[in-house]
Amino acid sequence: MHNLVGYPTIIPAPLPGHNPRRNSEMPQRILIADDNATFRKALRQLLEGVDHWEVIEAAEGQEAVTKSMETRPDVIVVDLAMPVKNGLAAAREISQLLPGTPILMCTMHMSAQVEAEAQKSGISQVLSKSHGNLILPAIRQWLRPPAAPVPDAASAPVPMVASDPVPESVVSPTTAAEPSPESGTDSPKNVA
């Protein structure tokens, strides 16, 4: 492909984890990886019914890795205990292949050790299946783009014009102007 001048057109490579064929009008895609078919079906029905997301299912860890690469989901939900490849191993591999894609772990085996291992494996958040009411809000949170910071008036910089004289009392926060006994003029003196 060449541009109007005859030079080759350079098309940048897609960012890691970014699917160039996806646009904002396409439904967001969620991959559910869990060996429990009943759990997968229930979560799929919930997700498709609430926000019309596209849901992909995987019954074990290796299938989750393969389908992640094929479909490039926006969020991935994995179980810990799965056949072939457990959720930690699958998450570790997926997070290397698709950096920036949020991976949530939804498990019955909650503990501080599981959470620590999950974090090391690239998992963004660990949820307990016994607290199923937290799964949907967590998925929504990870699908929502981060809000741009809103500067408040107190932290906004105050512009100074170059022609404005800088008052001598604004030398530093630890200095104050006091009359000098020798010159009779104001000079900075360290207050601290």
N, C-alpha and C positions, 0 to 999 in steps of 0.2 A: 504494500500500500504506500502511495506517495502523496505528498501534499501538493498544493498548487505550484510551488516553485520547482518541484521535481525531486526534492529531498525525501528520503524515507520518513514516514510518519512513525514516531516513537509512541508506542502504547505502553503505559506503565503497567507493571505486574500488579495483580491484586494483592491487597494487604493480607497477611496471614489471618486465617479465620474468617475472611470476608468473602462472601459469595457475590461476584459481580453480576450475576443474572437476577439477583433479588433486588426489588425496589420497594419503596414505602407503600405501594398499593397492594403488594402481595400480603397474604395473611402471614402472621408470624408463625414460625415453625418450632415445635417442641418435640424432643425425642424423649420417650419414656423407656428406660431399660430396667426391667424387673422380671424375675422368673415366675412371679405369681400372676397368672393370667387374669384372675378376678380383680386384683389391684389395678393392673394395667387398664382393663376395660372400664372400671369405675372412674379412674382418673381421666381417661380419654373422654368419656361421656361428659364429665364435669367441664373439662377444658374446652371441648368443642361446643358445648351448650352455652357457656358463659360468654366467651369472647370470640368465638368462631376462629380459633387458632387451628392451624394444620398440625395434626399429631401423628408422629411416627412411633412405632413400637419395636422394641427389641427384647427377646426373651432371655438373653445372657450377655455377658460382658464383651466377648469378641464381636458379637453381632452389633453391639452398641458402637464399637469403634468403627466397624465397616460402614454402618448406616450414617454415622456422624460425618464421615468423609464423603459419602455419596450425597447426602441431603443438606449438609451445612446448617444444622438447626440454630435457632437464636438462643435457646436454652436447652440444657440437657438435664434430665432427672434420672439418677441411677440409684439402685439398691446396693447395699453392701454385699450381702450373701447371694451370689449368683453362680451358676455352673460355668465351666470353661474358663472364664476370667472374672474374678470378683470386681466389685464396684471401684475399689481403690486402684487396682491395676488398670482397669478400663479408663478411669478418670486421668490417671497419670499419662497414659498414651494419648488420649484425646486432647488433654491440655497442651501437650507438645505439638500435636498436629494442627490444632485449632486454638492457638493462644487468644485469649480475650473472650472466648465463648464461656459464659457462666455455666458451671456444673453444680447442681444441687444433689445432695445425697439424702434420700428418704429411707430410713431404716428402722427396724425394731430393736437394733442393738446399739442404743445410745450410751456413750460413756465419754469421759474426758480423753481417754486414749484413742477412741475411734475419731473424735473430733480433731485431735492433734495429727493423727495419720491422714485424715481427710484433707486437712489444710496442706500438709506436705505433698499430697497427691494432686493438688490443683483444684480441689473442690472449694467452691465459693461459700457454701452454706450447708449445714447438716440439719435435717429436720427429722423429728420422730414421727413414725407412722401413727403412733397413738394420739398425736396432736394433728390429725388430718385437716382441721380447720385452718392451719397455718400454711398449708401447701400452696393454695391458690394465691394468697397475698404475697408470698415469697416469690412465686413465679412472676407475678405482675411487677414486683419491685425490680427484678433482674431484667425484665423486658423493657422497662421504661428507661429512656436515655437519661443520663445524669443531667440535672438542671444546671444551667449556667449560674455561676455565683452572682449575686446581686450586691453591688458595692453599697455600703451604708455611708452616710454623710460623714461620720466620724473618721472613717479610714480613707476617705477620698483625698488625694493629694491636692494641696492648694497651689495653684500656679503662681509663680513669681515672675514679674517682668524684669528683664535685665537692667532697665534704667532705674528701678526702684532701689533706693539705698537700703542696705542691710543694717538694721539697728545694732549698735554695739552690744546691747544686752542679749542679742541672739548669737552669742559666740559659741556656747555649748550649754547643755543642760546643767553642768556642774560649776559653771562660772557665773558670776554676777558682777555688775559694774560697781566699783567703789572708787572714791577719789584717791588718787595716788598722792602720798605726802610730798614726793619730790616735785611732781609736775603740776599738781593742782588740777589735773584733768582726769576723766574717767578712764580706767584701764581694767581689763579683766583680772579677777583675782579668784583663785581656786577656793570654793566654799567648802568643799568636802574635807 
